Amino acid sequence: MAGRGAAARVAARVGQGARTAGKRRRLLGPEAVLGLLEASVVHREGALLALSKPTDLPVLGRSGELSLTALLPALRRRLGLPAELHVVKAPARECSGLVLLSSCHRATERLQRSFTAARRRGQFPATYSAVTVGIPAEAEGEIQAGLCWQQKGDTAVVVAVPSPGRRSLARGEVKNTQTRYRLLGAAGGCALLQLQPRTSFPEQLQVHLTLLLCPALGDHRHASRVGTVLGEPFLLPPQETPTSHTQVLDAELMSRLQLSPQHRLPLHLHLQQLVLPHTVLCAPPPPHFLHTLSLLGLPPPPLPVH
């Protein structure tokens, strides 16, 4: 297995590539990404394997696209594992962070049942760290909203439903969602937040952060819903905002982050902790995330306490 120094060098190259513009963001091929995944293993016990994936690596890619699932057979061979691996839990394509893998379907089923049971008990098995543009009015709290998919032109987007009806909830057209947040630090108009979702819905955390009027840094899909008038943020309706719009940052923040107008930042949303029945898994944020914190004068996120 590659050493920590090698892991840091490969991860830094991924972070550097992620900060470049447009389609050139991914600079590494399958072998380099495999090396990063192999070096980022944080837990290996029995049928379970946990590692930290880089941003913009999808779990299930489109045809011909580099993806985590496509790399699993080669990763298994590199690690000398006897059985095939499958994904138990992983962050979305745009996010970085912990990926939990298993070579035993029974173990996977037990873990998924334990995650569901924990949420029902009011516990939060997953903890994310996020850098946001804007600082929440309250230092901690909960965001609750109905979410649904909505067709907008040729694109389906996730939107909040202010007052979902019972029928739409019963039919599964809208899902009630909840996220707990806590402010860990603030500087230069940006914040470092800890996020703990109690429910699971695609892009839940990104949408919840816009409802908090603090979109995630590097959120090019939902950040345009937050506008400003005389320096005060407000929420725009979904029909008045473009989809897949590059996040607009003010000149002062661009200067702080040492960015040119051509830069397209990766999403600063990292799955940092997973609580399993008998252990707690943790993964530090990737280099580009830590570099942003340093430029903003924010501290690195502490390891959450279970």
Backbone bond lengths (Angstrom), bond angles and torsions (degrees), N, CA, C in turn:
res aa  C-N    CA-C-N  psi(-1)  N-CA   C-N-CA  omega(-1)  CA-C   N-CA-C  phi
1 M - - - 1.471 - - 1.515 109.24 -
2 A 1.325 116.06 139.43 1.459 120.14 -179.51 1.510 110.87 -63.59
3 G 1.318 117.20 149.54 1.455 121.54 -179.86 1.507 111.89 -78.42
4 R 1.330 114.93 173.16 1.461 119.74 -177.91 1.515 111.91 -64.29
5 G 1.346 116.60 -34.40 1.454 118.72 178.85 1.512 111.81 -62.88
6 A 1.336 116.45 -43.05 1.470 120.50 177.40 1.503 110.73 -64.03
7 A 1.327 116.67 -40.77 1.473 120.16 178.66 1.517 110.68 -60.78
8 A 1.315 116.28 -42.99 1.460 119.93 -178.95 1.522 111.42 -64.40
9 R 1.365 116.02 -39.03 1.465 118.75 -179.93 1.522 111.26 -66.45
10 V 1.328 116.40 -44.73 1.468 118.99 179.18 1.516 110.55 -65.33
11 A 1.339 116.96 -43.60 1.467 120.66 -179.93 1.520 110.93 -62.06
12 A 1.327 116.41 -38.13 1.468 119.18 178.81 1.516 111.13 -63.97
13 R 1.346 116.92 -36.74 1.461 119.90 177.34 1.512 110.69 -66.67
14 V 1.329 116.74 -38.33 1.458 120.08 176.01 1.524 109.70 -63.40
15 G 1.350 116.14 -45.23 1.456 119.62 179.56 1.511 112.15 -61.90
16 Q 1.344 116.42 -40.00 1.457 119.98 178.83 1.512 110.15 -65.62
17 G 1.351 117.02 -42.86 1.460 120.49 178.96 1.503 111.35 -64.11
18 A 1.331 116.92 -35.86 1.465 120.18 -178.21 1.510 112.27 -68.34
19 R 1.307 118.94 -18.57 1.462 121.38 -178.27 1.521 111.85 -91.97
20 T 1.343 118.24 -2.22 1.452 120.11 178.13 1.506 110.35 -87.33
21 A 1.324 116.69 171.37 1.461 120.58 -169.30 1.513 112.92 -87.13
22 G 1.374 113.82 155.84 1.456 123.76 166.38 1.498 114.54 53.10
23 K 1.356 115.46 -140.10 1.459 121.63 -172.10 1.518 112.28 -75.22
24 R 1.319 118.60 -6.39 1.456 120.28 -179.29 1.512 111.94 -87.78
25 R 1.317 118.05 10.82 1.463 120.48 -174.36 1.524 111.66 -65.03
26 R 1.342 117.79 -38.31 1.452 118.20 179.46 1.516 109.38 -93.69
27 L 1.316 116.47 111.69 1.458 121.95 -176.47 1.521 112.17 -101.65
28 L 1.320 118.42 -10.11 1.452 121.43 -172.69 1.522 111.76 -101.98
29 G 1.333 115.40 144.70 1.447 121.42 176.36 1.519 111.52 -90.42
30 P 1.345 117.18 -178.52 1.468 121.20 -176.92 1.530 113.96 -55.65
31 E 1.329 117.94 -41.34 1.467 119.64 -177.03 1.520 111.66 -65.44
32 A 1.322 116.05 -41.19 1.466 119.18 -179.94 1.524 111.07 -67.84
33 V 1.340 116.93 -40.88 1.458 119.75 178.68 1.527 110.37 -66.99
34 L 1.336 117.26 -38.48 1.462 120.43 174.85 1.526 111.16 -59.27
35 G 1.334 116.01 -41.99 1.459 119.39 177.86 1.512 111.74 -61.78
36 L 1.331 116.52 -39.44 1.456 120.70 177.99 1.524 110.87 -65.10
37 L 1.333 116.95 -45.77 1.466 120.23 -179.26 1.528 110.82 -63.39
38 E 1.325 116.12 -42.13 1.468 120.07 179.91 1.524 110.66 -62.53
39 A 1.329 116.49 -40.23 1.465 120.36 -177.69 1.520 112.92 -78.79
40 S 1.345 117.24 -12.70 1.458 119.78 -176.04 1.527 112.76 -100.46
41 V 1.330 117.28 13.17 1.466 120.38 177.52 1.532 109.54 -63.56
42 V 1.323 117.14 127.15 1.464 121.63 -179.06 1.531 112.40 -111.88
43 H 1.336 116.89 -12.86 1.466 119.40 -178.63 1.524 108.61 -157.31
44 R 1.339 114.77 135.52 1.470 120.75 178.29 1.514 107.89 -148.32
45 E 1.314 115.78 110.08 1.468 120.13 -177.70 1.524 109.23 -154.28
46 G 1.319 116.25 122.57 1.452 120.40 179.36 1.519 111.39 58.34
47 A 1.338 115.75 -126.15 1.466 121.02 -178.50 1.523 112.72 -84.36
48 L 1.334 117.40 -4.25 1.466 120.63 -172.75 1.529 112.27 -102.53
49 L 1.314 114.57 141.65 1.456 122.21 175.89 1.526 107.21 -139.29
50 A 1.326 116.97 131.37 1.463 120.95 178.05 1.524 108.86 -125.33
51 L 1.333 115.54 137.39 1.458 121.62 177.64 1.523 108.56 -143.25
52 S 1.319 115.91 174.56 1.461 120.82 -179.24 1.522 108.74 -115.53
53 K 1.330 116.33 119.79 1.463 119.92 -177.41 1.522 110.79 -91.25
54 P 1.339 116.91 152.28 1.464 119.92 176.26 1.525 111.08 -77.44
55 T 1.313 115.97 164.14 1.456 120.57 175.59 1.523 110.39 -65.55
56 D 1.341 115.29 152.07 1.467 123.90 176.44 1.522 113.94 69.12
57 L 1.324 118.63 12.56 1.458 120.65 170.97 1.523 107.48 -98.06
58 P 1.346 118.52 110.24 1.461 119.59 -178.04 1.515 111.38 -73.74
59 V 1.321 116.08 152.75 1.464 120.21 174.22 1.521 109.21 -73.06
60 L 1.325 116.57 -50.31 1.461 123.07 175.12 1.519 107.86 -116.21
61 G 1.314 117.42 108.72 1.454 119.86 -177.31 1.520 112.32 -89.45
62 R 1.310 114.74 165.85 1.454 120.13 173.08 1.519 109.92 -72.46
63 S 1.318 116.99 169.91 1.462 121.89 -177.78 1.525 110.86 -55.28
64 G 1.332 115.68 126.78 1.453 121.23 178.78 1.515 114.57 80.03
65 E 1.343 117.65 4.17 1.464 121.26 -177.06 1.526 110.59 -99.34
66 L 1.327 115.41 142.23 1.451 120.21 176.29 1.525 109.44 -66.46
67 S 1.338 117.42 128.32 1.460 121.04 -178.27 1.516 109.83 -144.32
68 L 1.332 115.22 162.11 1.459 120.62 178.07 1.521 111.05 -61.98
69 T 1.327 117.16 -45.80 1.468 120.33 -178.23 1.523 111.32 -60.33
70 A 1.327 117.01 -40.43 1.459 120.28 -179.77 1.530 112.08 -65.95
71 L 1.339 116.22 -26.76 1.462 120.37 -178.24 1.524 113.45 -88.58
72 L 1.339 117.80 -11.08 1.468 119.91 -174.41 1.531 114.30 -60.61
73 P 1.342 120.66 -42.25 1.475 118.36 177.95 1.524 113.11 -58.77
74 A 1.328 116.68 -43.40 1.462 119.94 178.94 1.523 111.05 -67.66
75 L 1.330 117.28 -37.83 1.462 120.78 178.21 1.527 110.43 -64.22
76 R 1.324 116.22 -41.33 1.476 119.68 178.38 1.523 110.49 -59.56
77 R 1.334 117.00 -43.38 1.466 120.08 179.79 1.524 110.83 -65.14
78 R 1.314 116.89 -41.62 1.475 120.01 -179.96 1.520 111.70 -61.06
79 L 1.341 115.69 -38.28 1.459 120.32 -177.37 1.524 112.79 -87.41
80 G 1.329 116.88 -3.44 1.458 120.61 178.51 1.516 113.93 68.04
81 L 1.334 116.86 34.20 1.460 120.71 -179.34 1.521 110.13 -87.38
82 P 1.341 118.00 140.16 1.463 120.52 -174.00 1.520 115.04 -77.93
83 A 1.328 118.41 -23.54 1.471 120.80 -173.89 1.518 110.85 -122.42
84 E 1.319 116.04 159.73 1.458 121.62 179.36 1.528 111.29 -66.02
85 L 1.314 114.55 146.65 1.463 121.20 179.33 1.523 110.47 -99.70
86 H 1.326 116.02 147.31 1.459 120.91 170.33 1.526 108.47 -138.00
87 V 1.317 115.97 161.90 1.466 122.24 -173.62 1.525 110.35 -85.64
88 V 1.328 115.64 126.55 1.468 121.91 173.29 1.522 109.81 -91.14
89 K 1.317 116.59 -48.28 1.465 122.08 -179.30 1.515 108.49 -153.34
90 A 1.338 115.17 139.96 1.460 119.86 179.94 1.519 109.45 -157.81
91 P 1.328 117.57 149.92 1.464 119.79 175.09 1.526 110.64 -73.67
92 A 1.320 116.36 163.62 1.461 122.00 -178.93 1.521 111.00 -66.64
93 R 1.322 114.61 168.20 1.464 122.00 -178.05 1.523 112.65 -47.36
94 E 1.331 117.34 -49.11 1.463 120.56 -172.64 1.519 112.91 -72.82
95 C 1.336 117.05 -17.88 1.466 121.41 -175.66 1.519 110.80 -91.80
96 S 1.309 115.34 157.45 1.460 121.99 169.28 1.524 108.08 -105.13
97 G 1.332 115.55 168.36 1.455 118.03 171.08 1.506 115.93 126.97
98 L 1.323 114.13 -166.28 1.451 122.73 -168.89 1.526 113.22 -61.76
99 V 1.319 114.13 133.38 1.465 123.02 170.79 1.515 107.03 -120.58
100 L 1.320 116.82 125.76 1.456 122.01 178.37 1.517 108.28 -103.86
101 L 1.335 115.70 122.16 1.461 122.73 -178.42 1.517 109.81 -116.76
102 S 1.333 115.54 155.03 1.458 120.25 179.74 1.525 109.79 -143.94
103 S 1.316 115.67 149.15 1.468 121.25 173.96 1.525 110.89 -108.02
104 C 1.332 117.18 12.23 1.467 122.27 -177.58 1.529 108.78 -135.22
105 H 1.320 117.11 118.99 1.462 120.24 -177.55 1.529 111.72 -67.00
106 R 1.325 117.70 -32.54 1.467 119.43 177.69 1.521 111.11 -65.66
107 A 1.327 115.84 -41.74 1.466 119.42 177.72 1.523 110.39 -63.12
108 T 1.326 116.90 -39.01 1.462 121.04 177.79 1.522 110.84 -61.24
109 E 1.320 117.16 -46.12 1.461 120.95 -179.56 1.519 111.32 -62.63
110 R 1.344 116.84 -40.08 1.473 119.85 178.99 1.523 110.83 -64.12
111 L 1.326 116.65 -42.19 1.464 120.14 -179.96 1.521 111.56 -65.79
112 Q 1.321 116.78 -43.20 1.461 119.08 -179.84 1.519 111.26 -64.89
113 R 1.339 117.43 -36.46 1.468 120.11 175.30 1.523 110.67 -65.63
114 S 1.336 116.43 -37.77 1.471 119.51 -179.00 1.526 110.79 -68.32
115 F 1.348 118.39 -37.33 1.467 121.21 176.49 1.530 110.25 -62.35
116 T 1.339 116.23 -44.76 1.468 120.68 -179.95 1.527 110.82 -63.44
117 A 1.332 116.54 -44.33 1.465 120.72 -179.41 1.526 110.87 -64.21
118 A 1.332 117.02 -38.67 1.472 120.26 179.70 1.521 110.49 -63.01
119 R 1.333 117.13 -43.47 1.468 119.75 179.24 1.520 110.92 -63.28
120 R 1.316 117.34 -40.03 1.458 120.63 179.57 1.521 111.75 -64.72
121 R 1.339 116.57 -29.72 1.466 120.58 177.16 1.525 112.24 -81.47
122 G 1.310 116.95 1.63 1.460 120.22 -179.26 1.510 113.55 84.74
123 Q 1.330 117.51 15.61 1.459 121.03 178.29 1.531 110.06 -95.63
124 F 1.313 115.70 166.69 1.462 121.53 -174.75 1.532 108.80 -127.55
125 P 1.341 118.29 92.14 1.469 119.63 -175.88 1.528 114.81 -70.39
126 A 1.336 117.92 -20.58 1.465 120.45 -177.97 1.526 110.25 -115.24
127 T 1.327 116.40 135.65 1.462 122.18 177.85 1.523 109.19 -126.96
128 Y 1.325 115.51 126.22 1.464 122.83 178.62 1.523 109.71 -109.75
129 S 1.326 115.17 155.92 1.461 122.53 167.71 1.521 108.02 -114.46
130 A 1.325 117.01 141.39 1.464 121.33 -179.43 1.515 110.36 -140.73
131 V 1.331 115.89 142.06 1.462 121.90 167.89 1.516 106.68 -99.48
132 T 1.320 117.42 128.63 1.458 120.94 -176.25 1.524 111.55 -119.79
133 V 1.325 114.85 152.33 1.462 121.82 172.63 1.522 105.92 -92.67
134 G 1.307 115.99 104.06 1.454 121.59 -172.34 1.522 109.95 114.24
135 I 1.318 115.14 156.38 1.464 122.44 -177.32 1.523 107.92 -121.09
136 P 1.341 118.30 127.19 1.472 119.00 -178.64 1.527 112.18 -62.45
137 A 1.329 114.86 148.88 1.468 119.89 -178.82 1.521 111.73 -64.61
138 E 1.317 116.97 -35.65 1.464 122.50 178.02 1.515 109.58 -107.58
139 A 1.324 117.03 143.60 1.460 121.08 -176.58 1.518 112.98 -69.72
140 E 1.311 117.71 -23.29 1.465 120.73 176.07 1.521 108.91 -156.14
141 G 1.311 114.71 159.75 1.451 119.08 -179.77 1.517 110.98 168.64
142 E 1.331 115.48 -167.51 1.457 122.01 179.31 1.520 109.86 -126.59
143 I 1.315 115.11 141.58 1.460 121.92 175.71 1.524 106.90 -109.05
144 Q 1.314 117.18 123.47 1.463 121.78 178.41 1.514 108.59 -125.48
145 A 1.318 116.12 133.35 1.467 119.80 -178.66 1.519 109.35 -162.26
146 G 1.334 115.25 146.26 1.451 120.27 168.13 1.519 108.97 -78.02
147 L 1.320 117.44 135.34 1.460 122.02 179.41 1.523 109.81 -123.22
148 C 1.317 115.49 147.63 1.458 119.98 175.83 1.521 109.30 -152.93
149 W 1.333 115.16 164.70 1.455 121.10 172.88 1.521 108.54 -85.23
150 Q 1.320 116.68 139.07 1.455 121.52 178.43 1.521 108.88 -135.05
151 Q 1.318 115.86 132.26 1.455 120.19 178.76 1.522 110.24 -78.60
152 K 1.316 115.79 129.18 1.460 121.63 179.09 1.521 107.82 -132.41
153 G 1.334 114.99 96.53 1.453 119.01 -173.30 1.512 109.63 68.55
154 D 1.323 115.93 -125.31 1.463 120.96 178.89 1.525 112.47 -92.97
155 T 1.309 117.31 4.59 1.458 121.14 -173.50 1.521 111.13 -120.25
156 A 1.337 116.26 138.64 1.460 121.73 172.60 1.521 108.45 -94.54
157 V 1.329 116.50 128.27 1.460 121.04 -178.61 1.531 109.62 -124.41
158 V 1.324 115.65 154.53 1.461 121.52 176.42 1.525 108.09 -90.67
159 V 1.330 116.41 127.54 1.456 120.95 -179.46 1.519 109.82 -130.71
160 A 1.319 115.47 158.16 1.461 121.64 176.88 1.525 109.62 -86.52
161 V 1.321 115.35 142.33 1.465 122.58 176.60 1.522 106.63 -112.00
162 P 1.332 118.99 109.44 1.467 120.99 -172.57 1.528 114.21 -57.02
163 S 1.316 117.79 -45.68 1.477 121.03 -177.39 1.518 109.51 -135.73
164 P 1.325 117.07 78.21 1.466 119.13 -177.52 1.529 111.90 -65.65
165 G 1.326 116.01 139.34 1.458 120.63 178.43 1.518 111.85 -79.84
166 R 1.319 115.97 159.99 1.458 120.50 -179.16 1.524 111.90 -60.76
167 R 1.323 115.92 -38.47 1.468 118.61 -178.21 1.519 111.60 -65.93
168 S 1.325 116.92 -43.10 1.466 119.50 179.90 1.525 111.20 -64.98
169 L 1.347 116.84 -34.41 1.460 120.74 176.22 1.518 110.65 -69.59
170 A 1.342 117.00 -43.11 1.462 121.09 -178.79 1.524 111.32 -65.24
171 R 1.325 116.79 -36.81 1.468 120.34 -179.96 1.531 111.83 -79.18
172 G 1.318 117.70 -6.35 1.454 120.88 -179.75 1.516 113.96 79.45
173 E 1.323 116.98 12.04 1.462 120.42 178.56 1.533 111.19 -73.40
174 V 1.319 115.70 -29.64 1.466 122.69 177.33 1.519 107.87 -129.91
175 K 1.329 115.64 142.89 1.466 119.91 177.63 1.530 109.12 -122.12
176 N 1.324 115.77 130.97 1.458 119.70 173.26 1.525 109.18 -71.89
177 T 1.319 117.03 130.89 1.459 121.18 -177.32 1.520 110.54 -128.70
178 Q 1.331 114.91 156.68 1.465 120.30 -175.89 1.521 109.94 -147.58
179 T 1.323 116.28 136.33 1.463 122.97 175.55 1.517 109.21 -137.45
180 R 1.313 116.41 132.97 1.462 121.52 173.19 1.530 108.16 -95.00
181 Y 1.338 116.62 138.29 1.464 119.82 179.32 1.521 110.65 -130.27
182 R 1.334 114.68 157.13 1.470 121.24 176.45 1.521 108.26 -146.21
183 L 1.321 116.27 134.10 1.457 122.14 178.19 1.527 109.81 -78.54
184 L 1.337 115.86 124.38 1.464 121.05 179.68 1.528 112.70 -102.38
185 G 1.327 116.24 -20.02 1.456 119.53 -179.77 1.518 110.13 179.43
186 A 1.317 117.29 156.00 1.459 122.23 179.84 1.519 109.48 -145.73
187 A 1.339 115.87 139.95 1.463 121.42 178.51 1.522 108.78 -166.12
188 G 1.326 115.94 140.04 1.457 120.29 174.46 1.511 114.49 58.53
189 G 1.321 117.46 31.46 1.458 119.99 179.71 1.514 114.38 79.00
190 C 1.326 117.40 6.06 1.467 122.37 178.11 1.522 109.59 -118.28
191 A 1.306 116.00 164.97 1.463 120.35 -177.91 1.519 110.60 -139.50
192 L 1.316 114.58 153.48 1.458 122.53 168.60 1.524 106.74 -107.24
193 L 1.337 115.94 119.99 1.456 120.93 -176.86 1.517 111.10 -117.77
194 Q 1.321 114.76 147.71 1.462 122.13 167.80 1.532 106.96 -99.59
195 L 1.323 116.97 129.57 1.455 122.46 -177.84 1.527 110.02 -122.52
196 Q 1.326 116.05 133.30 1.464 121.01 178.53 1.526 109.05 -131.26
197 P 1.336 116.81 99.40 1.462 119.56 179.72 1.524 111.60 -75.50
198 R 1.336 115.95 134.26 1.457 120.10 175.28 1.526 110.36 -92.96
199 T 1.316 116.47 -20.58 1.455 122.54 178.01 1.525 108.77 -119.72
200 S 1.323 115.25 171.95 1.462 120.02 -178.93 1.523 109.30 -130.60
201 F 1.325 115.76 120.77 1.460 122.38 176.85 1.521 106.93 -150.85
202 P 1.341 118.64 142.73 1.469 119.08 -179.87 1.532 112.01 -53.69
203 E 1.319 115.28 133.68 1.467 123.28 176.75 1.526 112.80 59.98
204 Q 1.330 116.46 21.84 1.468 120.24 -178.48 1.522 111.96 -56.54
205 L 1.329 116.89 -47.81 1.460 119.44 -174.85 1.527 111.80 -66.84
206 Q 1.335 116.81 -39.59 1.458 119.03 178.98 1.532 110.99 -62.98
207 V 1.347 116.75 -43.80 1.461 119.74 -179.52 1.528 110.33 -67.14
208 H 1.328 117.32 -41.80 1.459 120.01 179.34 1.526 111.24 -61.51
209 L 1.324 117.31 -37.11 1.463 119.26 179.40 1.525 111.24 -67.63
210 T 1.332 117.79 -34.78 1.467 118.57 175.95 1.526 110.51 -67.49
211 L 1.344 117.47 -35.46 1.461 119.93 177.14 1.529 110.73 -65.73
212 L 1.324 115.78 -26.85 1.464 121.30 175.82 1.528 110.85 -81.34
213 L 1.344 116.10 -2.79 1.468 124.45 -177.29 1.523 111.91 65.15
214 C 1.331 115.78 27.48 1.461 122.87 179.05 1.526 109.09 -135.00
215 P 1.321 119.36 73.39 1.463 120.04 -177.53 1.519 111.77 -62.31
216 A 1.322 115.03 151.38 1.458 119.88 178.31 1.526 110.19 -67.17
217 L 1.324 116.26 142.51 1.457 120.91 174.87 1.536 108.08 -65.07
218 G 1.327 115.89 128.35 1.454 120.08 -178.43 1.521 113.92 88.66
219 D 1.337 117.55 8.86 1.466 121.11 175.77 1.532 108.04 -88.02
220 H 1.315 116.39 99.62 1.456 121.32 -175.88 1.532 112.25 -92.74
221 R 1.314 117.27 1.64 1.454 120.89 -179.73 1.522 111.86 -101.56
222 H 1.347 116.75 -41.62 1.463 119.72 -171.78 1.529 114.08 -111.86
223 A 1.337 118.06 -17.62 1.465 120.02 -173.48 1.521 112.92 -61.78
224 S 1.335 118.04 -27.41 1.463 120.44 -178.33 1.526 112.37 -68.44
225 R 1.339 117.88 -8.92 1.464 120.75 176.61 1.526 112.14 -75.28
226 V 1.320 117.04 -14.84 1.462 120.78 179.17 1.525 108.92 -101.53
227 G 1.341 115.67 112.18 1.456 121.01 176.97 1.516 110.09 -105.62
228 T 1.316 116.42 176.22 1.471 120.81 178.18 1.524 109.93 -135.85
229 V 1.323 115.89 143.18 1.459 123.40 172.70 1.529 106.95 -132.02
230 L 1.331 115.80 118.68 1.470 121.43 -176.66 1.526 111.69 52.81
231 G 1.332 114.93 39.32 1.448 120.42 177.34 1.509 115.44 82.09
232 E 1.335 118.29 -2.43 1.455 121.25 -179.44 1.529 110.26 -101.31
233 P 1.335 117.76 127.34 1.473 119.87 -178.65 1.523 112.02 -75.77
234 F 1.325 115.46 149.57 1.461 120.96 174.00 1.524 108.19 -148.58
235 L 1.327 116.54 161.82 1.457 122.16 -174.96 1.522 110.29 -98.16
236 L 1.331 115.19 126.29 1.457 121.29 175.87 1.522 109.99 -88.85
237 P 1.335 118.89 148.05 1.467 120.47 175.56 1.525 110.58 -67.30
238 P 1.341 117.87 149.98 1.480 120.71 -176.23 1.522 113.40 -56.26
239 Q 1.350 117.31 -37.14 1.463 119.55 -176.30 1.523 112.93 -68.38
240 E 1.332 117.19 -13.80 1.463 120.29 -179.03 1.527 113.05 -101.45
241 T 1.323 116.45 6.69 1.464 119.56 -178.15 1.518 109.78 -120.59
242 P 1.335 117.89 141.49 1.468 120.86 178.42 1.515 111.09 -74.87
243 T 1.322 116.72 157.06 1.466 121.53 175.82 1.526 109.14 -95.89
244 S 1.339 114.92 152.40 1.469 121.47 178.66 1.521 111.82 49.35
245 H 1.326 115.30 46.22 1.461 122.04 -180.00 1.518 108.68 -97.43
246 T 1.330 117.39 129.76 1.457 120.04 179.48 1.521 109.77 -58.86
247 Q 1.302 116.18 130.95 1.463 121.32 -177.12 1.529 110.24 -59.72
248 V 1.318 115.06 130.94 1.471 120.68 179.84 1.524 108.95 -93.75
249 L 1.327 116.02 123.97 1.460 122.24 178.24 1.524 108.77 -115.26
250 D 1.327 116.38 146.40 1.461 118.36 179.99 1.525 110.65 -72.52
251 A 1.325 115.01 163.69 1.460 120.98 -173.23 1.523 112.40 -61.20
252 E 1.335 116.71 -36.88 1.461 119.69 -179.31 1.523 111.38 -64.96
253 L 1.338 116.62 -42.87 1.459 120.05 179.48 1.530 110.66 -69.04
254 M 1.327 116.83 -39.53 1.470 119.84 176.62 1.527 110.18 -57.82
255 S 1.336 115.83 -41.38 1.459 119.97 179.93 1.526 110.61 -66.12
256 R 1.325 116.70 -43.64 1.466 120.63 178.64 1.528 111.60 -58.07
257 L 1.330 115.19 -40.23 1.461 120.79 -176.68 1.523 112.60 -87.29
258 Q 1.343 116.74 1.61 1.465 122.58 178.07 1.523 110.92 57.12
259 L 1.336 115.75 46.14 1.448 121.82 -176.62 1.526 111.06 -109.20
260 S 1.314 116.21 147.15 1.455 122.22 169.73 1.529 108.23 -96.90
261 P 1.331 118.68 163.65 1.474 120.28 -179.55 1.520 113.48 -59.50
262 Q 1.339 118.06 -20.02 1.466 120.76 -178.72 1.520 113.25 -81.93
263 H 1.334 117.51 -12.99 1.458 120.14 -177.78 1.524 111.20 -69.86
264 R 1.305 115.31 141.91 1.463 122.92 174.00 1.524 107.10 -126.57
265 L 1.318 115.56 99.10 1.465 120.74 -173.48 1.525 112.35 -65.51
266 P 1.334 117.46 147.14 1.465 120.12 170.92 1.522 110.35 -72.96
267 L 1.302 116.26 160.10 1.460 121.52 178.71 1.527 110.00 -66.20
268 H 1.325 115.82 128.80 1.463 121.07 179.62 1.536 108.86 -94.98
269 L 1.318 115.01 70.38 1.459 122.82 179.98 1.524 106.91 -140.29
270 H 1.334 116.06 116.95 1.466 121.88 -167.87 1.520 110.37 -129.74
271 L 1.336 116.18 125.17 1.466 121.35 174.94 1.530 107.45 -78.83
272 Q 1.320 115.35 104.94 1.472 120.65 -170.56 1.522 113.51 -96.61
273 Q 1.314 118.43 -30.02 1.465 119.84 -175.22 1.528 111.42 -142.17
274 L 1.333 114.97 141.19 1.462 122.55 170.37 1.524 108.07 -128.88
275 V 1.317 115.96 128.96 1.462 121.05 177.56 1.524 108.28 -96.69
276 L 1.325 115.89 114.72 1.458 121.99 175.94 1.529 108.47 -98.43
277 P 1.338 118.25 167.77 1.471 119.60 -178.05 1.531 114.39 -54.74
278 H 1.342 117.50 -34.44 1.469 119.11 -173.89 1.524 113.53 -123.60
279 T 1.331 117.67 5.75 1.460 118.71 179.18 1.527 109.35 -160.76
280 V 1.314 115.71 166.44 1.470 122.48 176.74 1.522 107.95 -121.62
281 L 1.318 116.85 125.07 1.454 122.35 -179.74 1.520 109.66 -99.72
282 C 1.333 116.45 138.37 1.467 120.56 179.91 1.527 109.98 -135.98
283 A 1.318 116.35 146.63 1.465 122.12 175.77 1.519 108.77 -140.80
284 P 1.328 118.71 127.11 1.469 120.37 179.02 1.524 110.85 -68.33
285 P 1.328 117.81 155.37 1.468 120.45 178.46 1.526 111.43 -62.03
286 P 1.341 116.35 157.74 1.472 120.39 -179.26 1.521 111.65 -73.05
287 P 1.339 117.14 168.76 1.471 120.94 -176.12 1.524 114.46 -56.45
288 H 1.348 118.85 -41.23 1.462 118.76 -177.39 1.525 111.40 -65.22
289 F 1.343 116.92 -33.32 1.464 122.45 178.46 1.530 109.60 -67.52
290 L 1.321 116.08 -47.54 1.464 120.79 -179.56 1.531 111.23 -66.26
291 H 1.342 116.01 -35.62 1.465 119.74 178.13 1.525 110.17 -63.86
292 T 1.324 117.22 -42.04 1.461 121.23 177.90 1.527 110.53 -61.84
293 L 1.339 117.02 -44.96 1.461 119.87 178.20 1.524 111.24 -57.90
294 S 1.326 116.18 -41.70 1.465 120.39 -179.80 1.533 110.76 -64.23
295 L 1.333 116.96 -43.36 1.461 120.36 -179.77 1.522 111.94 -65.18
296 L 1.338 116.25 -33.56 1.463 120.56 -179.18 1.530 112.65 -84.19
297 G 1.330 116.93 -12.50 1.459 120.19 -176.29 1.511 112.67 78.55
298 L 1.348 116.42 29.02 1.463 121.61 177.83 1.525 109.84 -102.23
299 P 1.331 118.02 147.62 1.469 120.36 179.56 1.516 110.54 -76.92
300 P 1.334 118.64 154.36 1.465 119.73 172.68 1.519 109.87 -64.44
301 P 1.332 117.87 147.88 1.465 119.50 -178.27 1.531 110.99 -65.65
302 P 1.321 117.66 136.45 1.466 119.53 176.23 1.511 110.75 -71.20
303 L 1.313 116.04 157.49 1.455 119.21 174.67 1.534 107.41 -68.09
304 P 1.355 117.19 123.77 1.467 119.02 -177.84 1.517 111.14 -61.35
305 V 1.331 114.92 147.56 1.456 121.23 179.85 1.517 108.77 -95.46
306 H 1.344 115.48 128.34 1.461 119.68 178.46 1.522 110.35 -80.85
